[in-house]
Amino acid sequence: MEAGIWDIVIVGAGPAGCALAARLSEDAALRVLLLEAGPDYGSEAAGWPEDLLNPTFLPVNTHSWDYYHRPDAAGRELQLPRAKVVGGSAAINGAMWIRGSALDYDDWAARGNPGWDAASLMPAVKRVETDPAGGPLHGSHGPVTIHRATRDEQSPLDHAFLESSQELGFEYVDDINGSEVQAPCVGQTPKNFIDGSRQNSSLSYLRAARGRENLAIVPDVLADRLLIEGRKVIGVRAADGREFRGRETILCCGSYGSPAVLLRSGVGPAAELAELGIEPVVNLPGVGRSLMDHPQVARQSGLTSFIVKPEYARNTPTFINTMLKARSSQVDREIDIHLYPGETFDERADGWTLAFGVSLQFARSMGSVRLTSADPEAPLAIDHNYFSDPRDLEALCDGYELLQRIATIPPLRDLLEGPLRDGPHLQDREALRAVVRAEVGTTYHPSTTCKMGPLRDASSVVNQRCQVRGLSGARVVDASIFPYGPRANLHFSVCAVAEHAAELIRAGH
């Protein structure tokens, strides 16, 4: 082995990068280097900042990449939180652990990606988790341990939400992940935390891997671009000029970061790169395109918040102990809406509120990630292009209307004083569309900017082995390679994809 040459250089220590580093370094013959732009707090909770462990809120303003959506017509800038830390955005997320539907993964395969159907992914799904629910669809020895709130841990508002949802016809299920088919239902939310602490990928995947002689973790390395000789990738150059060389380089920088590294490397739409003074190496028009997300009517707007009667306020925050899956008028199978309840003190009400996220889990609109400069520290031009497909707007409006109906059905109605903020009248659809357009938020689920697809798909960036088209020695493994965003919170899917990719990569080595 040449000095300073790694077998595999992994760029980005989020869920995908941590999973790959842990699994690939199980082979003692592979020398693996994991790079991360942020700090490394280790794999013991005692070494972590308290806000990154607390699962009752989203600490989106800490360890931030400072990504923002392009300003809308009113000049509003939407924050797009991603965490710069070993452990990645799993350190700031809602800790929701939703597998999604076999339908989505089967559709990935049907789009020309053999080996990525639900049955083929199931072994990887099981390797990820330890779920006490048991049964044929759950893992029992994986690094990510799953928790569901017991009845005692649920608040009176949780119980009322479940009961009112059932009054409206939603079936209660004990296990949201208990079926390969997602049907409208309500139940406890599976979450990845232990003893009240959010378990990010450093605390789960890297815990057993640290200390291996063939694995090195180097924090505080901002990746600039790939090192390319001809059409072969030989490593990565950092923004400070350091170079890390490897026989294979894997980008795990997420759906904003991975396309940005490729673009700065000269891999992307050639004319666009030339305009920025970047010499095109591989003309791949799909890099940074096909950006998807799950838009939502966000809790922060107050539009989906209700003032809790003082006698029912528990005076401690809760965050998505329970959840509801629903089907809008825009789909005829499975589900496309999630409702997320949580109790929080709101200064606008000077009291406790029950605040909901209303998230569209099957969106069709696509946007883009572009560079504004070749400088790795320059801001990115990110445009999710929300509601470019009008069906997304109608579906999210349906979700808002559903929430308003649930909030007016006993017993939930009897625990609430009324809305924190008056929204549009449900019979005025046009007014509702205007409000949802103006206040759309993100569920923090970007995907598909380096999407996987067959050669005939001109918008594809990687093949079915996650290899970047037109280059040797380079792969992408993270949510950016999803052929489209599955109808589920992405953490589970990202880990399963990384597990599956690890098997493909190890077979090649």
N, C-alpha and C positions, 0 to 999 in steps of 0.2 A: 504494500500500500504506500503510495506516495505521501510524503509529509504534507499535511495541510489539505489533503484531498479527502472529502467525505464521500461515502457511497450515496447518501441522500441528504440534501439540504432542504429543510421544510421552512417556508417563509410564512410566519403568522401562527401564533400560539392560541388561537381560539379553539372552539370545540373540535373542528376538523383537524387542525394542526396538532393539538394535544392527543387526539385519538390516533392519528397516524404515527406520531412519535412513539407513543406507548406500544402500539401493536408492531410496528416495524422493528423496534429495538428489542423485541422478544427474540429475534434472531441474532444471536451474539456475533454472527459473521458480518452483520451490516453495521457500519458506522453511521450514526444518524445525528445530524445537527438541527436543532430547533431554534429559530430566530424569532424575536418578538420586538416590536417597536416600543412597548411599554415596560413597566417594572415587573419583577418577579417576586411575589410574596411567599413563595414556597407552597408546600402541599399540606400544611397544617393550619387549621382555622385560626389558631392563636396568633399567627403572624399576619393576619389579614385586617384591613380597615373594617371597622364595624359596619359602615354603611353598605359595603359590598357583600356582607353576609346576611343582612336583614331582609327577609323575603316579603315583608309587608308593604314595600313600596319599591319604585324603580329609581335608583340613584343615577339618573341619566346624565347629570351634569358633572360627574366625576370621571376622571381618566378618559376624557372624551377626545374623539378624533375631530370634533368640530365640523362635522358634515352638516350641510344645510341644503334644503330644497331651494331651487330657484324661486325668487319672489313671485307671488301670484299677482293677479291684476290689481289687487288692493295694496300691494307692497308687502304683504305678510311673508315672512321667512319661516319655514317649518324646520325645526330641528330634527335631524335624522340620527339618533343616538347609536353609536358604536363604541365599544370600550377598548382602550389601548392598554392592555395588561395581559400577562400570562394567565390564561383562563378565558380571555376574550369576552365577548358580549354575554356569555353565560354568567358573568359576574354582575350584570346589571339587569338581567331579564326578569320576567314574571315567574320564572321557575316552573312554567307549565310544561307538561310532558305528554304530548298528544301524538299518537302514532299516525293518525290520518287513515286514509282509506286505501284498500287494495286497488280500487278503481284508478286512483291517480298514478300509482306506480306501474300498473298494467298499461296505462296510457303512455307513460314514458317509453316503455318498450315498443308499443305500437307505433310510436313516432320514429322508429328506426334505430332503437337502442337495445338490441338483444342482450339478455342477461340482467336487465334492470327492472324486470317485472316483480310483482309482489312476492311470488313464490321464491324467486331467486334471491330477493333481499331478506327474506325471513330469517335465515341463519344469522345475518348481520344484525338484524333487529334484536334477536335474542341475546347476542353477545354484548349488546350495549348495557342492558339493564338488569337490576335485581328488583323484581316487582312481587311483593308479598301476595298480590291478588292471585298468582298462580294460574295454571291453565296452559293450553297449547299455544297461545299467542304471546306468552310472556317469557322473558328470560329470568333466570334465577341466580346467576353467578356473575353478572356484569358489573362494571365499575359505577354505574349510576343507580343509586337507590331511590325508590319511588315511595312517596308518602301520600296518603289521603286523609283529610281531616276527619276525625271521629265525630260522632254526634255531639259529644261534649265540647269539642274544639270549635264546632260551628256555633254561630251566634243566632239569637232569635230571628234576625233578619235573614240569615241563610235559610233557616227552616221555613220562614214565610215565603221566601222566593221560590223554594222548591215546591211548596204546596200550591202557590198561585199558578206556577207554571203547569203543574199537573191539572189544575182546574181548567186551564186553557187547552188541555189535551196532550201535553207533552209527557211521554212515558218516563218514569224514573228508572234509571239503571244504576246498578252498583259499580259498574266498571265502564267508564267512557271508552277505554281502549279494548273492551272485551269482545269486539266483533270486527271482522274485516270489512264490514259494510257500515258506513256512517249514516244513521237515520236520525231524524229529529228526536231529541231526548233531553233530559235534564239529570244532573247527578253531581257527585263529588268530583273535584278536579284533581287528577293525578299531578303531583309536583315533585321536582327533584330537590328536596332539601332534607337534611338530617338534623334532629334536635334543634329545630327552629332556625337553622342556618342554610342559606342558599349554597348549593354545591356547584361551583363552577368547574370547568374542565381541568384546572390545575389540582383542585381538591379531589377530583374523581379519577380521571384518566392518568394523570402524572404521578399520583401518590405511589403506586407500585413501581413505576418506571425510574423514578429518581434514584441515583446511585448506581445505575448500570454503567459499566465502564465504556460501553459503546454508544452512550447517549450524552450529548452536551446540550445545555439550554443556555442561550445567550440573550439576555434582555437588552432593551435600550438600543435596538438596531432598526433604524428606519430604512426599509428597502427602497432603493431608487429604481434600479432596473436590472434586468437579466444581463449576465455576461454572455455574449453570443459570438462564436467564431464560425463564420460561414452561416450555416443553418443549425449549428449545434450549440446548445446551451451548456456552459461549463460552470455556472454558479450565479451569484448575485452580487451586485455592488450596492453598498449602503450609501446613504446620503452624505455621510462623513468621509467617504472615500475608501472605507474598508472593503475588502473583497473576501467572499466566502465561496470556495470552489467545491464542486461536487460532481459526481458522475451523473447524478440526476437531481433536478431542482423541482420542488413541488410548491406551487403558490396556494396558500390557504388564507388569503388576506380578506376574504369576504366579497360580497357582491359589489361593493364600491371599490375596495382596495385591489383585488386581483386584476380587474380590467385596467386599472390605473397603472399598475406595474407593467403589464403587457404593452400598453400604449406608449409609456415612456421608453420601452425597449425597442420600439419600432414595429410592434406587432399590432396591427389594427387597420382601420380604413386609411389607405395610403395617402390620398389627397388631404385628408384632415390632418394627418401627422405632418405632412410636408408644410402645411400652413403654420405649424408651431415650430418649425425648424428641426423636426425630428426626422432622421433619415429612415424611410420605410425599409424594413427587413422582410416582413411577410405581410402581404395585403390580405387581412382578414376582416372583412366588413362587419362581422358580427360582434367584434370585441366592444363591450360597453353598450351594446344594443339589447333589445328585448327585456329591459329592466322591468321587473314585476314587484308587487307588494300586496299586502292585505290592508287596504284603506279602512279607516274606522272613524266613527263619530266619537271623538275622544272624551274621556272623563274630564280632562282639564277644562273643557269649554263650558262646563256647567249645564249643557243642554240635556245631558242624560243623568243628572244628579237630583236626588230627592232629599228633602230635609226630614231627618228622623225625629219622631216625637221623643222628648227628653227621657221619658220613662223607659224607652226601649233602646236607648243608646248605651252600648257597652263601654264606651269611653276608651277603647283600645282599638287600634286599626286592624282590619282584616283585609286580605287581598286574594280574591278569587278562590275562596274555599270551595265554591260550587260554580257551575257553569251550565249554559244551555246551548244546544245545537239546534239550528232551525233551517228551514228551506224557504227561500224567497220565491217570488213569482217568476224569477228569471232562470230557474233550473227545474228540471223534472226528475232528477235522481239525486240520491244522497242528501248532502246539506251544503249550504254556502254561507251561513251566518253563525257567529258566536256571540253570546252575551256574557260579559264578565262583571260580576258584582264585587264591590269592595266598600268597606266602611272607613271614612276618613273625616277628620276635622277640617271644616272649610271656613276660612275667615270671612268669606262673603256672606255666609249664613250665621256666623258667630256660633256655630254649633256643629253637631255631627250630621253627616250626610251619607246616604247610600248612593254611591257613584258607579255607573256602568260604563264599560267599553262596549261598543257595538261594532263588531269587526266583520268585514266581508272577506271570507276565507277562500272564495273562488272568484278571483278577479280576472278580467280579460285585458285590461288596459296595459299598454307597454310604454316605457319611457327609455331613458338613456343616461349613461355616465360618460362624460367627456372631460378631457383635460382643459385647463385654462392656460397652462404653461408646462414646459418640460421640467420645471422645478418640482421636486417631490414634496416640498412643503407648501406649494401653491394650493388654493382651494379647488375642489372639483366642481364641475358644472353638472349637477344632478337634477334630473327632471323625471319624476315618476309618471307624468302625463295622466294623472288621475282623471277618470271619467272620460277619457278619449273614446272608450267604448261605452255608449250610453246605458247599456244594460247594468253596468256597475253602479251607476247612480240610482237607478230604479231599485236594485237589490238592497243597497244600503238604506234607502228611504224605507223600504219594507221592514228592515231590521229595526229602525227607529220606531216605526209605528207599532211593531210587535212589543217592544219594550214599554211603550206608553200603555198598551192594553194590559200587560202583566201588572204594571204598577197601580192599576185601578181595580184589581180583583182581590177580594179578601183571600187570605189574611194579610197579604203584604200591604194592601191599601190602608189597613187599620193601624199600621205601625208608622205611617208616614204623614207628615203635615202637608206635603205638597211639593211641587217641583222647586228646585233652587232657582230656576230661570224658566220663564214661560217660553215654550217653543212655538213653532207654527201650528195652527189648527190642523188636525189630521185630515180634515176634508179639503184643505188647501194644498194640493200636491205641488203646485208650482212654487209656492212659498217654501215648502219643505225642501224641494230641490235646491233652491237658492241658498238656504241656510247650510245644507249639507255640503254644497260646493264650497261655500266660503269658509267652512270650519273643518274640512276634512283633515284627519291626522293619519299617522302611520301606526301600524301594529308592530313595527320594527322587524318586518319579515322580508327584506329585499332579496331578490333571487334573479338568476337566469341571464346575467350579463356576460357569461362565457359559456353559453349553453352547450350541452352535449347533443350531438346529432350526427346523422349519416353524412357522407360526403356530398350527397345530392342536395342537402340543405345548406344553402349559401350563407345562412345566418349562424350556422354552428361554429363553435370555436374549438371544442375538444371532441375526440372520438370516444368510443365506448370503453376505452381503457384510460380515459381522462387525459390523454396525450394531446398537447397543443398541435393543431394542424400546421404543417409546414416547418416544424422544428423537431429536432430530436433532443432527448434529455430534459424535456419540460412537460409538466402536467399541472393541472388545476384540480383541486379537490376542496370544494366548499359549496355553499348554496348557489354560487354563481353558475355552476354547471347544471343545475336542475333544468330539464326541458321546459317545465313551467312550474309555478309555485303550487305545491300540494295544499289541500284544504286542511291545514293543521299548523299549529305553532311550529317553527322550523327546527328547534333545537334537536328533537328526537330524530328527525329526518337527516339533519346534517351529520349526526354521529353515526347513524346507520350507513349513510353513503360513504363516510370515511372508513368504517369497518369493512365494507364491501370493497372499496378501492384498495385498502391495505392488502387484502387477499390477492387482488389482481397484480399489485406491485411486487409482492413477495414471490409470486409465481414467476414473474419476469426476471427476478434476480437469482 
